[in-house]
């Protein structure tokens, strides 16, 4: 009797095992077929199509993740997707940018979904501060269509508010992908022109290089050149901050005159690409997309995660693919770099404010513009370096050693500016 029961249980076990193996095999086969068939071409995508939802008909897994850039996932210690006023958090910025629109409104940025919305709503583009349409380049999917229709120069010089009613799309699939082949491509003349100036043919770039170049279309420093406000990258002499500083000096460019010190100032934008190219990850062949869009599996399909966000919210996929270290230890390494950089940023702000106060004191005592040329130039060069790290969105992580070097230079130049202004003031007092 017992033998029969054991035999029965054995055959039942075999049955379950066989069924499980069959289901597993069926699942594997289904995922293999799914991977082979994806994407299914359901819709024709026109060359002028910028609506991500249309692209999503053919690429639903990608589109579902892309839509998640609308998600407000919260804050990280130095970023995240929660909008807040950086002017309130770091009030020194109000004085540092005195006389420039950033001293009125400067918020933490949100996901790519909000690129056009947040630009339209910022006080920096509201009357009477009507910016050129060159600002649209990286905030609206309509930019390439408007450039094709209007021409590059006409597009750039047109007032932003003359075109704002035509803008309805933020980042789009078309910004980075060819609609026919889905190959990565560049669509923004600013980067294309800058690479050409350096003798780089982006059409010969590897796919891994393109996974950084498509981000460098927007995550860079730029300025508006000439009366036509042509969006230009200051890379003619190189892409590190010393090269950029020298370039601006050579062409005699300034964004504005500081309202308190009368110094000729540069407003740095968001030079993620420039800082990143000085770091270890870049030199090791890591692309922007490897960390901000790591590969994930959706069913049987392996895709780049189009929910572009801080790697701190996704350490497992963003970091542990290469680093066999616990999430807690990786997070600690990241925050150590960011905390140290933040401390240097605050020290830089203190040094800049001291330099400004010394220049203002000299002005109020009757110092001439000629006497203050050196102090004002040192102020400009110092703040340019603070702004380079402050406005770069990784709080030093993209290149920790370079960030520390740049901020050390900032503090040194600010103290030189302070000493120069004090020297001028002392000279007045002894007359």
C-alpha atoms as one frame of an Amber mdcrd trajectory, in Angstrom:
protein
   0.000   0.000   0.000   2.720   2.446   1.005   4.635   1.559  -2.134   1.612
   2.437  -4.283   1.201   5.793  -2.503   4.878   6.630  -3.019   4.668   5.656
  -6.692   1.574   7.834  -7.081   3.258  10.798  -5.475   6.288  10.241  -7.696
   4.181  10.296 -10.861   2.283  13.394  -9.654   5.637  15.100  -9.023   6.786
  14.159 -12.513   3.551  15.554 -13.907   4.025  18.885 -12.107   7.678  19.014
 -13.127   6.811  18.315 -16.729   4.070  20.911 -16.702   6.415  23.470 -15.141
   9.124  22.723 -17.671   6.589  23.036 -20.468   5.342  26.377 -19.197   8.916
  27.614 -18.792   9.780  26.500 -22.315   6.632  28.157 -23.649   7.482  31.384
 -21.815  11.034  31.359 -23.161   9.748  30.700 -26.666   7.156  33.484 -26.337
   9.790  35.958 -25.162  12.142  34.923 -27.967   9.393  35.483 -30.525   8.479
  38.771 -28.852  12.077  39.947 -29.009  12.392  38.923 -32.667   9.161  40.670
 -33.650   9.667  43.890 -31.632   9.064  46.475 -32.850   5.962  45.746 -34.881
   5.548  48.467 -37.500   2.001  49.620 -36.952   2.281  53.220 -38.110   4.361
  55.099 -40.656   6.383  57.789 -38.905   6.784  60.914 -40.996  10.072  62.794
 -41.049   8.278  65.763 -39.477   6.530  63.751 -36.725   7.435  64.992 -33.240
   4.526  63.584 -31.205   6.010  60.817 -29.001   2.612  59.084 -28.883   2.784
  58.394 -32.629   6.260  56.894 -32.298   4.878  54.923 -29.358   2.534  53.006
 -31.643   5.581  51.187 -32.990   7.655  51.288 -29.812   5.235  50.834 -26.910
   7.844  49.626 -24.399  10.051  52.637 -25.058   7.105  55.027 -25.025   5.730
  53.698 -21.735   9.069  54.411 -20.071   9.429  57.780 -21.808   6.052  58.877
 -20.431   7.437  58.347 -16.956   9.571  61.482 -17.304   6.324  63.188 -16.241
   6.586  61.428 -12.872   7.515  63.633  -9.932   9.547  61.015  -8.099  10.782
  63.362  -5.387  14.074  64.922  -4.426  17.613  63.626  -4.175  20.020  65.507
  -1.872  21.064  67.841  -4.695  18.474  67.337  -7.421  15.588  65.079  -8.319
  12.297  65.959  -9.985  10.725  68.176  -7.334  10.715  71.825  -8.361  11.968
  74.300  -5.764  13.523  77.767  -5.854  17.301  77.581  -5.854  17.353  81.289
  -5.054  15.616  80.542  -1.762  17.860  77.576  -1.010  21.062  79.385  -1.996
  20.329  83.128  -1.512  23.880  84.137  -2.479  22.811  83.495  -6.081  20.577
  86.583  -6.030  23.582  88.855  -5.530  25.936  86.824  -7.699  23.592  87.227
 -10.677  22.499  90.795  -9.850  21.242  92.522 -12.980  20.603  89.239 -14.834
  17.348  87.332 -15.231  18.578  84.359 -13.191  18.558  86.551 -10.084  14.770
  86.769 -10.464  13.854  83.138 -11.148  15.955  79.974 -10.960  14.338  76.635
 -10.085  15.414  73.014  -9.856  14.596  71.417 -13.188  12.102  68.591 -13.583
  11.923  65.675 -16.035  12.172  66.000 -19.833   8.377  66.018 -20.046   8.400
  69.501 -18.490  11.160  71.061 -20.621   8.832  73.256 -22.676   6.281  73.826
 -19.910   8.818  75.041 -17.375  10.557  77.297 -19.877   7.295  78.941 -20.893
   6.435  79.566 -17.252   9.756  80.934 -16.001   9.916  84.646 -15.260  13.158
  84.756 -17.254  11.213  84.821 -20.541   8.365  87.055 -19.393   8.172  90.691
 -20.498  10.154  92.879 -20.292  12.845  90.167 -20.442  12.004  88.882 -23.911
  14.676  86.328 -24.743  15.610  85.283 -28.306  14.075  82.154 -29.785  17.540
  80.587 -29.585  16.372  79.530 -26.093  13.857  77.193 -27.738  16.583  74.950
 -29.176  16.627  72.536 -26.252  13.203  73.012 -24.739  10.785  72.258 -27.562
  10.478  69.425 -30.045   9.274  71.975 -32.605  12.743  73.568 -32.799  14.084
  71.554 -35.794  10.853  72.153 -37.736  10.990  75.897 -37.057  14.673  75.991
 -38.029  13.893  74.218 -41.309  11.016  76.612 -41.983  12.647  79.884 -40.915
  16.346  79.273 -41.401  18.945  79.019 -38.623  19.739  82.722 -38.247  16.148
  83.952 -38.504  15.003  81.372 -35.966  17.642  82.354 -33.420  17.089  86.105
 -33.568  13.278  85.991 -33.492  11.949  86.984 -30.040  10.964  83.960 -27.956
   7.506  85.332 -27.222   6.785  85.641 -30.959   7.029  81.851 -31.277   5.870
  80.574 -27.889   2.289  79.907 -29.072   3.677  77.399 -31.605   5.368  75.307
 -28.920   3.455  72.338 -27.522   5.999  69.517 -27.291   8.947  69.088 -24.961
  11.623  66.466 -25.606  10.629  64.204 -28.474  11.766  60.876 -29.921  12.618
  62.832 -33.080  15.254  64.819 -31.180  17.535  61.781 -31.044  16.215  59.165
 -33.508  15.835  58.897 -37.266  12.145  58.074 -37.884  12.917  55.583 -40.641
  15.892  53.679 -39.264  15.655  54.542 -35.530  19.408  55.156 -35.585  20.631
  57.827 -33.184  21.116  61.183 -34.902  21.823  64.855 -34.180  19.114  67.394
 -34.912  20.462  70.556 -33.263  22.784  72.793 -35.334  24.574  74.112 -32.227
  26.330  70.803 -31.559  26.704  69.906 -35.230  28.488  73.217 -35.874  30.677
  72.866 -32.776  31.791  69.352 -33.716  32.484  70.429 -37.288  34.624  73.279
 -35.969  36.665  70.686 -34.067  37.037  68.531 -37.178  34.660  65.832 -35.889
  32.245  64.148 -38.306  29.443  62.933 -36.068  28.046  60.698 -38.825  31.161
  58.539 -38.361  30.649  58.234 -34.587  30.111  54.839 -32.989  26.757  54.012
 -31.435  28.332  54.303 -27.980  29.635  57.766 -28.827  26.206  58.735 -30.118
  24.686  57.702 -26.769  26.570  60.704 -25.375  26.391  63.060 -28.360  22.589
  63.100 -28.425  22.656  64.370 -24.838  25.365  66.917 -25.685  22.920  68.626
 -28.028  21.496  70.364 -24.953  23.437  69.590 -21.782  26.204  72.060 -22.565
  27.406  75.632 -22.161  26.425  78.009 -24.978  26.054  81.694 -25.738  24.191
  83.878 -28.232  26.673  85.251 -30.758  26.269  88.557 -32.550  23.232  90.662
 -33.266  21.363  87.635 -34.610  21.805  85.792 -31.280  23.154  82.658 -32.961
  23.297  79.815 -30.453  26.986  78.915 -30.310  29.091  76.542 -28.213  32.331
  78.190 -26.976  34.465  75.197 -27.913  36.787  76.710 -30.533  39.739  76.526
 -28.122  38.644  73.364 -26.273  35.867  72.227 -23.960  37.264  72.535 -20.432
  36.551  75.627 -18.344  40.007  77.155 -18.873  39.602  76.842 -22.658  36.104
  78.332 -22.476  37.289  81.204 -20.265  40.121  81.951 -22.690  37.739  81.850
 -25.641  35.352  84.359 -24.067  38.323  86.604 -23.189  39.641  86.379 -26.752
  36.353  87.395 -28.396  35.522  89.988 -25.731  32.114  88.527 -24.951  29.932
  89.221 -21.920  26.364  88.206 -21.093  25.703  91.217 -18.866  27.253  93.873
 -16.671  26.994  93.043 -13.001  24.534  95.416 -11.346  26.659  95.862  -8.200
  30.279  95.659  -9.333  29.956  96.672 -13.019  32.070  93.627 -13.913  31.603
  92.113 -17.411  30.001  88.744 -16.593  29.388  85.361 -18.200  26.343  83.250
 -17.298  27.253  79.580 -17.646  24.333  77.376 -18.647  24.401  73.611 -17.873
  27.770  72.155 -18.966  27.194  68.494 -18.129  28.965  67.334 -21.303  32.030
  69.527 -20.847  32.561  68.521 -17.212  31.794  64.851 -17.900  34.469  64.629
 -20.603  37.131  65.399 -17.972  36.047  62.500 -15.760  36.971  58.844 -15.299
  33.670  57.413 -16.541  34.015  59.214 -19.866  37.638  58.113 -20.268  36.489
  54.542 -19.565  34.034  54.644 -22.471  30.866  55.057 -20.408  28.105  56.979
 -22.189  25.514  59.286 -20.624  22.819  56.747 -21.469  24.613  53.945 -19.604
  23.814  55.627 -16.280  20.781  57.797 -17.008  19.083  55.341 -19.414  20.423
  51.907 -18.389  19.260  48.786 -20.186  16.171  47.102 -18.795  14.075  44.134
 -19.900  10.406  44.537 -20.743   9.112  41.001 -21.264  11.334  39.514 -23.941
  12.626  42.892 -25.091  15.829  44.579 -23.925  15.620  48.368 -24.206  17.304
  51.516 -22.940  15.198  52.850 -20.103  13.700  56.064 -21.504  12.667  57.243
 -18.040  15.666  59.582 -17.945  16.403  60.433 -14.322  18.980  60.617 -11.560
  20.946  57.373 -11.167  20.480  57.784  -7.411  16.896  56.641  -7.904  18.021
  53.563  -9.833  21.397  52.512  -8.425  20.898  48.821  -9.148  20.583  49.249
 -12.921  22.573  52.462 -13.281  25.641  51.532 -11.229  25.724  47.869 -10.207
  25.912  46.655 -13.799  29.595  47.657 -13.640  30.279  48.026  -9.907  30.011
  44.892  -7.780  29.347  46.925  -4.643  26.277  47.207  -2.437  23.710  49.935
  -3.193  24.364  51.505   0.209  28.094  51.782  -0.454  27.545  53.171  -3.944
  25.123  55.775  -2.645  27.621  56.709   0.046  30.351  57.210  -2.570  28.075
  59.417  -4.680  26.935  61.552  -1.758  30.477  61.932  -0.419  31.473  63.499
  -3.748  28.377  65.683  -3.855  28.662  66.813  -0.223  32.297  67.788  -0.730
  31.454  69.671  -3.919  28.540  71.449  -2.226  30.843  72.561   0.594  33.309
  73.976  -1.936  30.455  75.748  -3.733  29.386  77.478  -0.520  33.001  78.505
   0.207  33.264  79.833  -3.349  30.133  81.910  -2.853  31.558  83.407   0.334
  34.780  84.327  -1.462  32.862  85.864  -4.376  30.661  87.944  -2.093  33.750
  89.208  -0.248  35.312  90.188  -3.579  32.130  91.959  -4.623  31.963  93.873
  -1.335  35.554  95.035  -1.774  34.883  96.239  -5.335  31.714  98.029  -4.222
  33.592  99.711  -1.371  36.225 100.943  -3.831  33.529 102.223  -6.208  31.773
 104.095  -3.437  35.080 105.672  -2.406  35.489 107.094  -5.907  37.650 104.498
  -7.683  37.700 104.923 -11.454  36.710 102.213 -13.926  40.322 102.099 -15.092
  41.558 101.443 -11.560  39.096  98.559 -11.124  39.721  96.764 -14.423  41.859
  94.067 -12.803  39.494  93.450  -9.851  36.445  93.253 -12.120  38.142  90.899
 -14.555  39.191  88.621 -11.689  35.612  88.745 -10.368  34.316  87.706 -13.778
  36.792  84.836 -14.159  36.141  83.589 -10.632  32.358  83.607 -10.904  32.494
  81.920 -14.309  34.143  78.938 -12.580  31.675  78.878  -9.695  28.816  79.000
 -12.191  30.381  76.198 -14.247  30.109  73.793 -11.309  26.967  75.284  -9.735
  24.917  75.135 -12.942  26.232  71.694 -13.921  23.637  69.233 -12.678  25.737
  66.480 -11.066  27.057  68.514  -8.095  30.548  67.373  -8.975  29.866  63.684
  -9.584  30.544  63.755 -13.324  34.162  64.686 -12.613  35.027  65.020  -8.910
  38.675  66.014  -9.207  38.018  68.544 -11.957  35.139  70.027  -9.943  37.403
  70.482  -6.936  40.145  72.007  -9.107  37.733  74.456 -10.747  36.290  75.580
  -7.414  39.771  75.947  -5.927  40.601  78.232  -8.841  37.349  80.101  -8.223
  38.245  80.787  -4.588  41.804  81.798  -5.506  40.629  84.222  -8.215  37.937
  85.669  -5.931  40.513  86.369  -3.216  42.785  87.952  -5.837  39.863  90.162
  -6.889  39.250  91.102  -3.269  42.921  91.985  -2.696  43.059  93.994  -5.918
  39.981  96.017  -4.932  41.289  96.543  -1.391  44.564  97.773  -2.888  42.660
 100.307  -4.989  40.654 101.408  -1.937  43.791 101.781   0.202  45.377 103.861
  -2.528  42.408 106.243  -2.464  42.554 106.578   1.301  46.222 107.576   1.274
  45.779 110.312  -1.335
